[in-house]
Amino acid sequence: MTQRGRLYGCPVEFALDALGGKWKTVILARIKQQPMRYSELRRTIPSLSDKMLTQRLADLVDIGFVVLEASPDGKGRYTLTDRGRDLAATLQALYDWGDVHGRAVGVRFRTEIEA
């Protein structure tokens, strides 16, 4: 997780530190589509353990990308903050790049299996 006052070599280094590995970006990509409960995130990212999901969600809340909001049914939903929504175009660009280049090398995506 990023530390206030830390010296970075360039803005890209800071951005990658803030996003910290694959799970934060995967979680953000899911929440970008719609606010989600913990159980919904857990179901849509089955290869992510409960412990890791809990830790990464806490990181995203601490960084200010995500907030846990109360929903009308009384169950909290994770939703993007303004800072998190600023990442939407970047996340979409990563998705598009992964889709095109992943298919080019013959990988499959979970969304294809569910369809």
N, CA, C and O atoms as a Tinker XYZ file with bonds, in Angstrom:
   460  protein
     1  N      0.842000   -1.172000    0.000000    73     2
     2  CA     0.000000    0.000000    0.000000    64     1     3
     3  C      0.886000    1.234000    0.000000    63     2     4     5
     4  O      1.980000    1.215000    0.565000    81     3
     5  N      0.429000    2.291000   -0.622000    73     3     6
     6  CA     1.201000    3.515000   -0.733000    64     5     7
     7  C      1.355000    4.190000    0.614000    63     6     8     9
     8  O      0.508000    4.060000    1.498000    81     7
     9  N      2.450000    4.910000    0.750000    73     7    10
    10  CA     2.719000    5.638000    1.984000    64     9    11
    11  C      2.824000    7.119000    1.670000    63    10    12    13
    12  O      3.504000    7.512000    0.722000    81    11
    13  N      2.152000    7.941000    2.465000    73    11    14
    14  CA     2.191000    9.387000    2.283000    64    13    15
    15  C      3.635000    9.858000    2.397000    63    14    16    17
    16  O      4.352000    9.458000    3.314000    81    15
    17  N      4.058000   10.703000    1.470000    73    15    18
    18  CA     5.395000   11.272000    1.503000    64    17    19
    19  C      6.468000   10.416000    0.861000    63    18    20    21
    20  O      7.619000   10.842000    0.761000    81    19
    21  N      6.117000    9.223000    0.425000    73    19    22
    22  CA     7.108000    8.339000   -0.197000    64    21    23
    23  C      7.563000    8.941000   -1.528000    63    22    24    25
    24  O      6.767000    9.565000   -2.230000    81    23
    25  N      8.817000    8.761000   -1.870000    73    23    26
    26  CA     9.375000    9.251000   -3.116000    64    25    27
    27  C      9.254000    8.170000   -4.186000    63    26    28    29
    28  O      9.729000    7.050000   -4.001000    81    27
    29  N      8.621000    8.505000   -5.297000    73    27    30
    30  CA     8.470000    7.592000   -6.436000    64    29    31
    31  C      9.305000    8.096000   -7.600000    63    30    32    33
    32  O      9.532000    9.298000   -7.737000    81    31
    33  N      9.755000    7.186000   -8.425000    73    31    34
    34  CA    10.544000    7.553000   -9.595000    64    33    35
    35  C      9.738000    8.265000  -10.662000    63    34    36    37
    36  O     10.251000    9.127000  -11.376000    81    35
    37  N      8.448000    7.888000  -10.765000    73    35    38
    38  CA     7.569000    8.520000  -11.744000    64    37    39
    39  C      6.116000    8.202000  -11.380000    63    38    40    41
    40  O      5.870000    7.326000  -10.552000    81    39
    41  N      5.151000    8.904000  -11.987000    73    39    42
    42  CA     3.747000    8.662000  -11.676000    64    41    43
    43  C      3.276000    7.236000  -11.959000    63    42    44    45
    44  O      2.384000    6.740000  -11.270000    81    43
    45  N      3.855000    6.569000  -12.957000    73    43    46
    46  CA     3.464000    5.190000  -13.255000    64    45    47
    47  C      3.813000    4.281000  -12.075000    63    46    48    49
    48  O      3.040000    3.392000  -11.719000    81    47
    49  N      4.966000    4.508000  -11.478000    73    47    50
    50  CA     5.362000    3.716000  -10.313000    64    49    51
    51  C      4.359000    3.894000   -9.173000    63    50    52    53
    52  O      3.981000    2.921000   -8.519000    81    51
    53  N      3.930000    5.129000   -8.937000    73    51    54
    54  CA     2.918000    5.382000   -7.907000    64    53    55
    55  C      1.602000    4.689000   -8.249000    63    54    56    57
    56  O      0.995000    4.050000   -7.391000    81    55
    57  N      1.158000    4.814000   -9.505000    73    55    58
    58  CA    -0.113000    4.214000   -9.919000    64    57    59
    59  C     -0.094000    2.701000   -9.719000    63    58    60    61
    60  O     -1.062000    2.129000   -9.218000    81    59
    61  N      0.997000    2.054000  -10.107000    73    59    62
    62  CA     1.095000    0.602000   -9.941000    64    61    63
    63  C      1.174000    0.211000   -8.476000    63    62    64    65
    64  O      0.656000   -0.838000   -8.092000    81    63
    65  N      1.811000    1.033000   -7.650000    73    63    66
    66  CA     1.856000    0.767000   -6.216000    64    65    67
    67  C      0.454000    0.892000   -5.610000    63    66    68    69
    68  O      0.061000    0.073000   -4.779000    81    67
    69  N     -0.288000    1.905000   -6.020000    73    67    70
    70  CA    -1.647000    2.110000   -5.500000    64    69    71
    71  C     -2.563000    0.961000   -5.889000    63    70    72    73
    72  O     -3.404000    0.538000   -5.095000    81    71
    73  N     -2.403000    0.451000   -7.109000    73    71    74
    74  CA    -3.251000   -0.652000   -7.572000    64    73    75
    75  C     -2.744000   -2.002000   -7.074000    63    74    76    77
    76  O     -3.520000   -2.955000   -6.997000    81    75
    77  N     -1.482000   -2.102000   -6.739000    73    75    78
    78  CA    -0.883000   -3.218000   -6.032000    64    77    79
    79  C     -1.236000   -4.622000   -6.473000    63    78    80    81
    80  O     -1.936000   -5.320000   -5.740000    81    79
    81  N     -0.797000   -5.062000   -7.608000    73    79    82
    82  CA    -1.009000   -6.442000   -8.011000    64    81    83
    83  C     -2.338000   -6.659000   -8.723000    63    82    84    85
    84  O     -3.088000   -5.720000   -8.990000    81    83
    85  N     -2.602000   -7.920000   -9.020000    73    83    86
    86  CA    -3.764000   -8.192000   -9.859000    64    85    87
    87  C     -5.097000   -8.118000   -9.131000    63    86    88    89
    88  O     -6.092000   -7.745000   -9.754000    81    87
    89  N     -5.172000   -8.449000   -7.859000    73    87    90
    90  CA    -6.481000   -8.565000   -7.220000    64    89    91
    91  C     -7.198000   -7.237000   -7.055000    63    90    92    93
    92  O     -8.415000   -7.171000   -7.223000    81    91
    93  N     -6.466000   -6.177000   -6.728000    73    91    94
    94  CA    -7.135000   -4.883000   -6.583000    64    93    95
    95  C     -7.777000   -4.457000   -7.895000    63    94    96    97
    96  O     -8.912000   -3.981000   -7.907000    81    95
    97  N     -7.059000   -4.624000   -8.993000    73    95    98
    98  CA    -7.623000   -4.219000  -10.280000    64    97    99
    99  C     -8.797000   -5.096000  -10.680000    63    98   100   101
   100  O     -9.759000   -4.607000  -11.273000    81    99
   101  N     -8.735000   -6.377000  -10.367000    73    99   102
   102  CA    -9.853000   -7.276000  -10.674000    64   101   103
   103  C    -11.090000   -6.879000   -9.866000    63   102   104   105
   104  O    -12.197000   -6.836000  -10.403000    81   103
   105  N    -10.903000   -6.591000   -8.586000    73   103   106
   106  CA   -12.022000   -6.166000   -7.735000    64   105   107
   107  C    -12.595000   -4.857000   -8.247000    63   106   108   109
   108  O    -13.812000   -4.713000   -8.360000    81   107
   109  N    -11.725000   -3.898000   -8.558000    73   107   110
   110  CA   -12.199000   -2.613000   -9.083000    64   109   111
   111  C    -12.967000   -2.784000  -10.391000    63   110   112   113
   112  O    -13.978000   -2.118000  -10.614000    81   111
   113  N    -12.486000   -3.674000  -11.250000    73   111   114
   114  CA   -13.176000   -3.909000  -12.520000    64   113   115
   115  C    -14.585000   -4.450000  -12.295000    63   114   116   117
   116  O    -15.511000   -4.084000  -13.019000    81   115
   117  N    -14.755000   -5.314000  -11.301000    73   115   118
   118  CA   -16.089000   -5.851000  -10.994000    64   117   119
   119  C    -17.002000   -4.762000  -10.420000    63   118   120   121
   120  O    -18.157000   -4.633000  -10.825000    81   119
   121  N    -16.471000   -3.984000   -9.475000    73   119   122
   122  CA   -17.268000   -2.943000   -8.831000    64   121   123
   123  C    -17.562000   -1.804000   -9.809000    63   122   124   125
   124  O    -18.555000   -1.093000   -9.660000    81   123
   125  N    -16.697000   -1.635000  -10.806000    73   123   126
   126  CA   -16.921000   -0.612000  -11.836000    64   125   127
   127  C    -18.226000   -0.889000  -12.581000    63   126   128   129
   128  O    -18.927000    0.042000  -12.976000    81   127
   129  N    -18.546000   -2.150000  -12.770000    73   127   130
   130  CA   -19.759000   -2.530000  -13.486000    64   129   131
   131  C    -21.009000   -2.185000  -12.694000    63   130   132   133
   132  O    -22.010000   -1.737000  -13.254000    81   131
   133  N    -20.938000   -2.403000  -11.361000    73   131   134
   134  CA   -22.065000   -2.107000  -10.477000    64   133   135
   135  C    -21.620000   -2.287000   -9.036000    63   134   136   137
   136  O    -20.709000   -3.075000   -8.779000    81   135
   137  N    -22.232000   -1.581000   -8.077000    73   135   138
   138  CA   -21.912000   -1.824000   -6.673000    64   137   139
   139  C    -22.205000   -3.292000   -6.335000    63   138   140   141
   140  O    -23.170000   -3.874000   -6.829000    81   139
   141  N    -21.362000   -3.869000   -5.493000    73   139   142
   142  CA   -21.500000   -5.289000   -5.184000    64   141   143
   143  C    -21.324000   -5.563000   -3.700000    63   142   144   145
   144  O    -20.532000   -4.911000   -3.020000    81   143
   145  N    -22.075000   -6.537000   -3.212000    73   143   146
   146  CA   -21.888000   -7.046000   -1.855000    64   145   147
   147  C    -20.647000   -7.922000   -1.825000    63   146   148   149
   148  O    -20.158000   -8.373000   -2.860000    81   147
   149  N    -20.147000   -8.151000   -0.617000    73   147   150
   150  CA   -18.996000   -9.026000   -0.444000    64   149   151
   151  C    -19.273000  -10.390000   -1.080000    63   150   152   153
   152  O    -18.430000  -10.924000   -1.801000    81   151
   153  N    -20.442000  -10.945000   -0.814000    73   151   154
   154  CA   -20.763000  -12.288000   -1.333000    64   153   155
   155  C    -20.820000  -12.309000   -2.856000    63   154   156   157
   156  O    -20.464000  -13.310000   -3.477000    81   155
   157  N    -21.263000  -11.218000   -3.454000    73   155   158
   158  CA   -21.300000  -11.144000   -4.920000    64   157   159
   159  C    -19.880000  -11.102000   -5.485000    63   158   160   161
   160  O    -19.581000  -11.758000   -6.483000    81   159
   161  N    -19.016000  -10.330000   -4.843000    73   159   162
   162  CA   -17.617000  -10.289000   -5.274000    64   161   163
   163  C    -16.988000  -11.667000   -5.127000    63   162   164   165
   164  O    -16.274000  -12.133000   -6.015000    81   163
   165  N    -17.252000  -12.300000   -4.024000    73   163   166
   166  CA   -16.703000  -13.634000   -3.757000    64   165   167
   167  C    -17.132000  -14.629000   -4.843000    63   166   168   169
   168  O    -16.334000  -15.451000   -5.292000    81   167
   169  N    -18.376000  -14.545000   -5.249000    73   167   170
   170  CA   -18.918000  -15.448000   -6.267000    64   169   171
   171  C    -18.333000  -15.160000   -7.649000    63   170   172   173
   172  O    -18.096000  -16.091000   -8.418000    81   171
   173  N    -18.098000  -13.891000   -7.976000    73   171   174
   174  CA   -17.607000  -13.539000   -9.311000    64   173   175
   175  C    -16.096000  -13.685000   -9.451000    63   174   176   177
   176  O    -15.563000  -13.649000  -10.561000    81   175
   177  N    -15.404000  -13.850000   -8.317000    73   175   178
   178  CA   -13.951000  -14.044000   -8.351000    64   177   179
   179  C    -13.622000  -15.298000   -7.531000    63   178   180   181
   180  O    -13.031000  -15.191000   -6.457000    81   179
   181  N    -13.995000  -16.475000   -8.020000    73   179   182
   182  CA   -13.863000  -17.693000   -7.220000    64   181   183
   183  C    -12.432000  -18.091000   -6.882000    63   182   184   185
   184  O    -12.216000  -18.810000   -5.907000    81   183
   185  N    -11.454000  -17.648000   -7.655000    73   183   186
   186  CA   -10.069000  -18.029000   -7.364000    64   185   187
   187  C     -9.433000  -17.164000   -6.278000    63   186   188   189
   188  O     -8.283000  -17.392000   -5.901000    81   187
   189  N    -10.167000  -16.177000   -5.774000    73   187   190
   190  CA    -9.677000  -15.290000   -4.720000    64   189   191
   191  C    -10.190000  -15.783000   -3.369000    63   190   192   193
   192  O    -11.393000  -15.972000   -3.192000    81   191
   193  N     -9.287000  -15.990000   -2.424000    73   191   194
   194  CA    -9.686000  -16.494000   -1.104000    64   193   195
   195  C    -10.426000  -15.415000   -0.306000    63   194   196   197
   196  O    -10.297000  -14.224000   -0.589000    81   195
   197  N    -11.192000  -15.843000    0.684000    73   195   198
   198  CA   -11.895000  -14.898000    1.556000    64   197   199
   199  C    -10.916000  -13.936000    2.219000    63   198   200   201
   200  O    -11.150000  -12.728000    2.262000    81   199
   201  N     -9.827000  -14.480000    2.732000    73   199   202
   202  CA    -8.834000  -13.649000    3.423000    64   201   203
   203  C     -8.278000  -12.575000    2.492000    63   202   204   205
   204  O     -8.188000  -11.408000    2.874000    81   203
   205  N     -7.906000  -12.961000    1.278000    73   203   206
   206  CA    -7.326000  -12.014000    0.330000    64   205   207
   207  C     -8.365000  -10.984000   -0.103000    63   206   208   209
   208  O     -8.040000   -9.803000   -0.229000    81   207
   209  N     -9.610000  -11.407000   -0.335000    73   207   210
   210  CA   -10.659000  -10.470000   -0.712000    64   209   211
   211  C    -10.876000   -9.443000    0.397000    63   210   212   213
   212  O    -10.988000   -8.247000    0.126000    81   211
   213  N    -10.933000   -9.903000    1.628000    73   211   214
   214  CA   -11.114000   -9.000000    2.768000    64   213   215
   215  C     -9.962000   -8.004000    2.854000    63   214   216   217
   216  O    -10.184000   -6.809000    3.053000    81   215
   217  N     -8.734000   -8.493000    2.703000    73   215   218
   218  CA    -7.564000   -7.619000    2.774000    64   217   219
   219  C     -7.540000   -6.599000    1.636000    63   218   220   221
   220  O     -7.283000   -5.416000    1.857000    81   219
   221  N     -7.808000   -7.063000    0.430000    73   219   222
   222  CA    -7.749000   -6.146000   -0.719000    64   221   223
   223  C     -8.876000   -5.114000   -0.665000    63   222   224   225
   224  O     -8.666000   -3.957000   -1.031000    81   223
   225  N    -10.070000   -5.515000   -0.213000    73   223   226
   226  CA   -11.148000   -4.542000   -0.056000    64   225   227
   227  C    -10.772000   -3.486000    0.987000    63   226   228   229
   228  O    -11.038000   -2.300000    0.792000    81   227
   229  N    -10.160000   -3.910000    2.085000    73   227   230
   230  CA    -9.710000   -2.955000    3.107000    64   229   231
   231  C     -8.677000   -1.994000    2.528000    63   230   232   233
   232  O     -8.712000   -0.797000    2.811000    81   231
   233  N     -7.756000   -2.520000    1.716000    73   231   234
   234  CA    -6.761000   -1.666000    1.052000    64   233   235
   235  C     -7.438000   -0.637000    0.151000    63   234   236   237
   236  O     -7.089000    0.543000    0.171000    81   235
   237  N     -8.411000   -1.096000   -0.642000    73   235   238
   238  CA    -9.101000   -0.201000   -1.575000    64   237   239
   239  C     -9.895000    0.872000   -0.845000    63   238   240   241
   240  O     -9.993000    2.004000   -1.319000    81   239
   241  N    -10.460000    0.525000    0.301000    73   239   242
   242  CA   -11.163000    1.516000    1.129000    64   241   243
   243  C    -10.154000    2.506000    1.696000    63   242   244   245
   244  O    -10.392000    3.714000    1.669000    81   243
   245  N     -9.020000    2.006000    2.212000    73   243   246
   246  CA    -7.989000    2.875000    2.787000    64   245   247
   247  C     -7.431000    3.853000    1.758000    63   246   248   249
   248  O     -7.202000    5.023000    2.064000    81   247
   249  N     -7.215000    3.370000    0.543000    73   247   250
   250  CA    -6.672000    4.217000   -0.521000    64   249   251
   251  C     -7.702000    5.244000   -0.985000    63   250   252   253
   252  O     -7.347000    6.301000   -1.505000    81   251
   253  N     -8.978000    4.923000   -0.792000    73   251   254
   254  CA   -10.026000    5.847000   -1.198000    64   253   255
   255  C    -10.619000    5.561000   -2.560000    63   254   256   257
   256  O    -11.259000    6.429000   -3.152000    81   255
   257  N    -10.411000    4.330000   -3.076000    73   255   258
   258  CA   -10.993000    3.945000   -4.363000    64   257   259
   259  C    -12.406000    3.394000   -4.202000    63   258   260   261
   260  O    -13.222000    3.476000   -5.120000    81   259
   261  N    -12.689000    2.828000   -3.022000    73   259   262
   262  CA   -13.948000    2.128000   -2.781000    64   261   263
   263  C    -14.490000    2.544000   -1.421000    63   262   264   265
   264  O    -13.730000    2.878000   -0.512000    81   263
   265  N    -15.810000    2.520000   -1.293000    73   263   266
   266  CA   -16.461000    2.777000   -0.013000    64   265   267
   267  C    -17.537000    1.717000    0.186000    63   266   268   269
   268  O    -18.149000    1.253000   -0.776000    81   267
   269  N    -17.763000    1.340000    1.440000    73   267   270
   270  CA   -18.839000    0.405000    1.768000    64   269   271
   271  C    -20.059000    1.239000    2.139000    63   270   272   273
   272  O    -20.059000    1.944000    3.148000    81   271
   273  N    -21.095000    1.150000    1.314000    73   271   274
   274  CA   -22.321000    1.919000    1.529000    64   273   275
   275  C    -23.439000    1.003000    1.999000    63   274   276   277
   276  O    -23.526000   -0.156000    1.594000    81   275
   277  N    -24.284000    1.538000    2.851000    73   275   278
   278  CA   -25.480000    0.793000    3.253000    64   277   279
   279  C    -26.456000    0.792000    2.077000    63   278   280   281
   280  O    -26.614000    1.801000    1.391000    81   279
   281  N    -27.095000   -0.329000    1.856000    73   279   282
   282  CA   -28.085000   -0.429000    0.786000    64   281   283
   283  C    -29.484000   -0.509000    1.413000    63   282   284   285
   284  O    -29.608000   -0.763000    2.611000    81   283
   285  N    -30.539000   -0.293000    0.613000    73   283   286
   286  CA   -31.905000   -0.320000    1.154000    64   285   287
   287  C    -32.265000   -1.612000    1.886000    63   286   288   289
   288  O    -33.082000   -1.595000    2.806000    81   287
   289  N    -31.662000   -2.729000    1.485000    73   287   290
   290  CA   -31.971000   -4.003000    2.137000    64   289   291
   291  C    -31.170000   -4.215000    3.422000    63   290   292   293
   292  O    -31.265000   -5.266000    4.055000    81   291
   293  N    -30.377000   -3.204000    3.802000    73   291   294
   294  CA   -29.613000   -3.283000    5.047000    64   293   295
   295  C    -28.264000   -3.967000    4.917000    63   294   296   297
   296  O    -27.515000   -4.042000    5.891000    81   295
   297  N    -27.945000   -4.460000    3.745000    73   295   298
   298  CA   -26.662000   -5.117000    3.519000    64   297   299
   299  C    -25.753000   -4.137000    2.776000    63   298   300   301
   300  O    -26.176000   -3.464000    1.836000    81   299
   301  N    -24.519000   -4.074000    3.208000    73   299   302
   302  CA   -23.575000   -3.147000    2.591000    64   301   303
   303  C    -23.161000   -3.578000    1.199000    63   302   304   305
   304  O    -23.075000   -4.766000    0.889000    81   303
   305  N    -22.908000   -2.588000    0.377000    73   303   306
   306  CA   -22.400000   -2.820000   -0.970000    64   305   307
   307  C    -21.163000   -1.966000   -1.164000    63   306   308   309
   308  O    -21.109000   -0.815000   -0.731000    81   307
   309  N    -20.179000   -2.541000   -1.816000    73   307   310
   310  CA   -18.977000   -1.789000   -2.151000    64   309   311
   311  C    -19.238000   -1.039000   -3.450000    63   310   312   313
   312  O    -19.757000   -1.595000   -4.417000    81   311
   313  N    -18.868000    0.228000   -3.447000    73   311   314
   314  CA   -19.059000    1.059000   -4.626000    64   313   315
   315  C    -17.835000    1.941000   -4.822000    63   314   316   317
   316  O    -17.098000    2.211000   -3.873000    81   315
   317  N    -17.622000    2.382000   -6.041000    73   315   318
   318  CA   -16.472000    3.228000   -6.335000    64   317   319
   319  C    -16.695000    4.636000   -5.805000    63   318   320   321
   320  O    -17.811000    5.154000   -5.839000    81   319
   321  N    -15.636000    5.242000   -5.320000    73   319   322
   322  CA   -15.638000    6.656000   -4.961000    64   321   323
   323  C    -15.328000    7.457000   -6.225000    63   322   324   325
   324  O    -15.116000    6.878000   -7.290000    81   323
   325  N    -15.302000    8.762000   -6.114000    73   323   326
   326  CA   -14.903000    9.582000   -7.267000    64   325   327
   327  C    -13.506000    9.209000   -7.738000    63   326   328   329
   328  O    -13.250000    9.131000   -8.940000    81   327
   329  N    -12.600000    8.978000   -6.785000    73   327   330
   330  CA   -11.238000    8.575000   -7.145000    64   329   331
   331  C    -11.252000    7.235000   -7.873000    63   330   332   333
   332  O    -10.519000    7.049000   -8.844000    81   331
   333  N    -12.074000    6.312000   -7.415000    73   331   334
   334  CA   -12.191000    5.015000   -8.080000    64   333   335
   335  C    -12.802000    5.136000   -9.467000    63   334   336   337
   336  O    -12.373000    4.457000  -10.400000    81   335
   337  N    -13.807000    6.002000   -9.607000    73   335   338
   338  CA   -14.426000    6.207000  -10.925000    64   337   339
   339  C    -13.443000    6.829000  -11.910000    63   338   340   341
   340  O    -13.559000    6.618000  -13.117000    81   339
   341  N    -12.475000    7.596000  -11.404000    73   339   342
   342  CA   -11.439000    8.152000  -12.283000    64   341   343
   343  C    -10.628000    7.053000  -12.963000    63   342   344   345
   344  O    -10.008000    7.288000  -14.000000    81   343
   345  N    -10.632000    5.859000  -12.385000    73   343   346
   346  CA    -9.900000    4.727000  -12.956000    64   345   347
   347  C    -10.693000    3.988000  -14.037000    63   346   348   349
   348  O    -10.147000    3.109000  -14.703000    81   347
   349  N    -11.949000    4.325000  -14.217000    73   347   350
   350  CA   -12.820000    3.555000  -15.116000    64   349   351
   351  C    -12.235000    3.415000  -16.521000    63   350   352   353
   352  O    -12.213000    2.312000  -17.067000    81   351
   353  N    -11.767000    4.495000  -17.109000    73   351   354
   354  CA   -11.219000    4.426000  -18.467000    64   353   355
   355  C     -9.957000    3.571000  -18.509000    63   354   356   357
   356  O     -9.734000    2.832000  -19.468000    81   355
   357  N     -9.136000    3.672000  -17.475000    73   355   358
   358  CA    -7.918000    2.868000  -17.397000    64   357   359
   359  C     -8.251000    1.386000  -17.272000    63   358   360   361
   360  O     -7.645000    0.549000  -17.941000    81   359
   361  N     -9.215000    1.066000  -16.415000    73   359   362
   362  CA    -9.635000   -0.328000  -16.255000    64   361   363
   363  C    -10.225000   -0.877000  -17.546000    63   362   364   365
   364  O     -9.976000   -2.027000  -17.908000    81   363
   365  N    -11.005000   -0.054000  -18.237000    73   363   366
   366  CA   -11.584000   -0.487000  -19.514000    64   365   367
   367  C    -10.492000   -0.731000  -20.550000    63   366   368   369
   368  O    -10.564000   -1.686000  -21.324000    81   367
   369  N     -9.485000    0.135000  -20.561000    73   367   370
   370  CA    -8.366000   -0.048000  -21.497000    64   369   371
   371  C     -7.619000   -1.351000  -21.201000    63   370   372   373
   372  O     -7.234000   -2.066000  -22.125000    81   371
   373  N     -7.411000   -1.662000  -19.918000    73   371   374
   374  CA    -6.767000   -2.931000  -19.551000    64   373   375
   375  C     -7.621000   -4.123000  -19.973000    63   374   376   377
   376  O     -7.108000   -5.120000  -20.479000    81   375
   377  N     -8.938000   -4.006000  -19.756000    73   375   378
   378  CA    -9.870000   -5.066000  -20.157000    64   377   379
   379  C     -9.792000   -5.292000  -21.670000    63   378   380   381
   380  O     -9.658000   -6.425000  -22.132000    81   379
   381  N     -9.876000   -4.207000  -22.427000    73   379   382
   382  CA    -9.860000   -4.317000  -23.888000    64   381   383
   383  C     -8.552000   -4.910000  -24.386000    63   382   384   385
   384  O     -8.547000   -5.761000  -25.276000    81   383
   385  N     -7.438000   -4.456000  -23.808000    73   383   386
   386  CA    -6.141000   -4.976000  -24.201000    64   385   387
   387  C     -6.065000   -6.472000  -23.884000    63   386   388   389
   388  O     -5.646000   -7.265000  -24.727000    81   387
   389  N     -6.465000   -6.851000  -22.683000    73   387   390
   390  CA    -6.435000   -8.254000  -22.283000    64   389   391
   391  C     -7.323000   -9.121000  -23.152000    63   390   392   393
   392  O     -6.968000  -10.255000  -23.473000    81   391
   393  N     -8.482000   -8.590000  -23.536000    73   391   394
   394  CA    -9.409000   -9.331000  -24.383000    64   393   395
   395  C     -8.786000   -9.613000  -25.747000    63   394   396   397
   396  O     -8.778000  -10.755000  -26.208000    81   395
   397  N     -8.271000   -8.582000  -26.383000    73   395   398
   398  CA    -7.692000   -8.732000  -27.727000    64   397   399
   399  C     -6.446000   -9.609000  -27.690000    63   398   400   401
   400  O     -6.339000  -10.567000  -28.455000    81   399
   401  N     -5.517000   -9.292000  -26.818000    73   399   402
   402  CA    -4.237000  -10.003000  -26.822000    64   401   403
   403  C     -4.339000  -11.374000  -26.164000    63   402   404   405
   404  O     -3.591000  -12.285000  -26.520000    81   403
   405  N     -5.243000  -11.533000  -25.223000    73   403   406
   406  CA    -5.467000  -12.851000  -24.648000    64   405   407
   407  C     -6.008000  -13.823000  -25.679000    63   406   408   409
   408  O     -5.547000  -14.959000  -25.789000    81   407
   409  N     -6.993000  -13.357000  -26.432000    73   407   410
   410  CA    -7.557000  -14.218000  -27.484000    64   409   411
   411  C     -6.511000  -14.549000  -28.544000    63   410   412   413
   412  O     -6.501000  -15.649000  -29.097000    81   411
   413  N     -5.633000  -13.588000  -28.823000    73   411   414
   414  CA    -4.592000  -13.807000  -29.837000    64   413   415
   415  C     -3.643000  -14.931000  -29.442000    63   414   416   417
   416  O     -3.092000  -15.610000  -30.308000    81   415
   417  N     -3.450000  -15.131000  -28.149000    73   415   418
   418  CA    -2.560000  -16.205000  -27.700000    64   417   419
   419  C     -3.328000  -17.439000  -27.244000    63   418   420   421
   420  O     -2.733000  -18.394000  -26.744000    81   419
   421  N     -4.661000  -17.423000  -27.415000    73   419   422
   422  CA    -5.470000  -18.606000  -27.172000    64   421   423
   423  C     -5.950000  -18.831000  -25.752000    63   422   424   425
   424  O     -6.287000  -19.959000  -25.394000    81   423
   425  N     -5.990000  -17.787000  -24.928000    73   423   426
   426  CA    -6.518000  -17.982000  -23.581000    64   425   427
   427  C     -8.049000  -17.921000  -23.595000    63   426   428   429
   428  O     -8.658000  -17.382000  -24.519000    81   427
   429  N     -8.648000  -18.487000  -22.551000    73   427   430
   430  CA   -10.105000  -18.446000  -22.402000    64   429   431
   431  C    -10.443000  -17.588000  -21.199000    63   430   432   433
   432  O     -9.610000  -17.396000  -20.314000    81   431
   433  N    -11.651000  -17.077000  -21.163000    73   431   434
   434  CA   -12.088000  -16.220000  -20.078000    64   433   435
   435  C    -13.322000  -16.817000  -19.416000    63   434   436   437
   436  O    -14.170000  -17.415000  -20.079000    81   435
   437  N    -13.410000  -16.650000  -18.117000    73   435   438
   438  CA   -14.532000  -17.206000  -17.339000    64   437   439
   439  C    -15.878000  -16.771000  -17.916000    63   438   440   441
   440  O    -16.827000  -17.556000  -17.904000    81   439
   441  N    -15.983000  -15.555000  -18.414000    73   439   442
   442  CA   -17.250000  -15.070000  -18.956000    64   441   443
   443  C    -17.707000  -15.918000  -20.139000    63   442   444   445
   444  O    -18.905000  -16.024000  -20.400000    81   443
   445  N    -16.761000  -16.521000  -20.854000    73   443   446
   446  CA   -17.120000  -17.397000  -21.973000    64   445   447
   447  C    -17.699000  -18.716000  -21.466000    63   446   448   449
   448  O    -18.587000  -19.294000  -22.094000    81   447
   449  N    -17.195000  -19.183000  -20.338000    73   447   450
   450  CA   -17.634000  -20.459000  -19.768000    64   449   451
   451  C    -19.057000  -20.329000  -19.244000    63   450   452   453
   452  O    -19.860000  -21.250000  -19.396000    81   451
   453  N    -19.383000  -19.171000  -18.616000    73   451   454
   454  CA   -20.706000  -18.944000  -18.026000    64   453   455
   455  C    -21.780000  -18.717000  -19.066000    63   454   456   457
   456  O    -22.961000  -18.947000  -18.806000    81   455
   457  N    -21.377000  -18.264000  -20.248000    73   455   458
   458  CA   -22.354000  -17.935000  -21.291000    64   457   459
   459  C    -22.950000  -19.158000  -21.932000    63   458   460
   460  O    -23.788000  -19.040000  -22.826000    81   459
